[in-house]
């Protein structure tokens, strides 16, 4: 991973946004910029370089992992160490005014910002920064895409385990447990999120995490899962049917499958995410099911399971090659059933590369 190159691009963004420094506290952003994979630390990016502040628990790990930044093992809390460093080395000439330090307001609490402001001497001003790192992260480089591709393939392989486990009367939790065990055995660091196995009426819950409810027959089972591999997430959803198949169930499934394909077909460099969302919704309108599609069509995936861009109605973000997004339309009829199909795709100049190779044909168990 080109961590020095990423830091260089971020410093250019600081200049354009009239910031003298940026205090990076969101851990996925820290990993993206420096390679650090631990759970505590603060990265200070300034015009001349970057300094990573960490406590004694993570000093050895930071010195092994961090690239492009100097590692400082702090005896005091890292935020106070940042304030001390800025007071000594971050002052601007009096004629140029205050040093403006950007903070990530979404990940640094109001109380923490106050502690930092109180610790800084006069001549420093904190300002909430725009999503500078998140915007850099939207477009993946070749190394990131390869990591995501491997995570997607590992995740897709778990669906075979799911098909062997799903049966009428089996608890949802058992299906999820078998899948998660298989993921660990295959080398996954963790699951990308709490596995969703939602059967029968519970399949109408878009985020119906696996419970102790037993799979009924007949009915749909929504399986939404992903793994983390080398720091990068995968995400996919497949829906299967248990029991005797009705024409209505098959028609509902096919409507969602066609909607999902319409969304994939709309992906191309230069299109907006709103146009992709509209393509999926327009397809569902043909079957009269669009009113049951209650969430956005997709989202970015990378170091986090949900990241920019958001593929939703009215969003104007333009797709560019290297973005990795999901396409996951669904139909959720309360008290009856739900269906969702989801793939990950890399945006290319001509369209997209689908990373999740698992079949989307109707499966009845």
ABEGO torsion letter per residue (X at the ends): XBAAAAAAAAAAAAAAAGBABBBBABAAAAAAAAGBABABEBBBBBAAEBBBBBBAAAAAAAAAABBGBBBBBBABBAAAAAAAAAAAAABBBAAAEBBBBBBBAAABBAAAAAAAAAABBBGBBBBBBBBAAAAAAABBBAAAAAAAAAAAAAAAAAAAAAAAABBBGBBAAAAAAAAAAAAAAAGBABBABBBBBBBEAAAABABBBBBABBBBOBEBBBBBBBBBBGGBBBBBBBBBBBEBBBAAAAAAAAAAAAAAAAAAAABBBGBBAAAAAAAAAAAAAAAGAAAABABBABBBBBABABBOBBBBBGBABBBBBGBBBBBBBBBBBBGBBBBBBBBBBBBBAAEBBBABABBABBBBX
